[in-house]
Amino acid sequence: DAGVTQSPTHLIKTRGQQVTLRCSPISGHKSVSWYQQVLGQGPQFIFQYYEKEERGRGNFPDRFSARQFPNYSSELNVNALLLGDSALYLCASSLDWADETQYFGPGTRLLVL
Amino acid sequence: DQQVKQNSPSLSVQEGRISILNCDYTNSMFDYFLWYKKYPAEGPTFLISISSIKDKNEDGRFTVFLNKSAKHLSLHIVPSQPGDSAVYFCAASGGTYGQNFVFGPGTRLSVLP
C-alpha cells in the first residue's frame, strides 16, 4: 500500500515568490493536515482539511493557504515567501477528522533565498 | 510558549539497555498523547499513543507512561536496539487543538552497539 506522498521533495525559491506543495493521502483517508518543521524544532500545525472543508488552522499568517480536492489530495500554498519560511513541510493523513492517528509523508524541504 | 517540552535534546544508550525519553506538557486540556519516531529524510512514523484515561500503554518493546497530575509522560524502550536510533517526538492533542497535534522539539536517541 502506498503511504502518504508529497511533491516535490526539494524546492528552492527566492523571497517574494509563491510556492505550491502537493500531498496525496493514503488511499481511503479523507483528512489531510499540514505541518511546518523548522530545523531543530518539532512539527507545527498549519491546517487540517476534511471532505474539502477546513477543519482547523494553526497560528500562521494569511500568506499560507490550502485546499483539498475531491480525490482528497491537497495543496499548500505560500505567498510572498520570507526567509523564515524555509522549513520541511509535512503532510499527514488520517481516516477522518476525528481519527487520532495521523500518518506522515516524507515532506517537502523548502529553501527560501 | 512551548506547550510540549522535551528537555533532553539527545540521549545515548548502550544496546540492550533501557532507553527512557521524557516529555512534559503544560496544557491540562490535552487528552491524547503520541510518540513519533523520525529518521533522516523521512516523515515521522507513529510509534505508540496513550489516552488520558490510562496511565500506561504497551506495545512490544515500547511502553508509554502518563502521569496526569505531573503533566508528564515517558517512553520506555526495552531492550534498545541500534535501529532505534532516531529523533523521537512527543505530541499532544485535545482541547482547542482538537485532533491536531502540538509537538515537542524532539530527543535524538543514539543506541550504541
Interface residues (C-beta under 8 A of the other chain):
Chain A: V4 S33 Y35 G40 Q41 G42 P43 Q44 F45 Q48 R55 G56 G58 L90 A92 S94 W97 A98 D99 E100 T101 Q102 Y103 F104 G105 P106 G107
Chain B: V4 Y32 L34 Y36 A41 E42 G43 P44 T45 F46 S49 F89 A91 S93 Y97 G98 Q99 N100 F101 V102 F103 G104 P105 G106
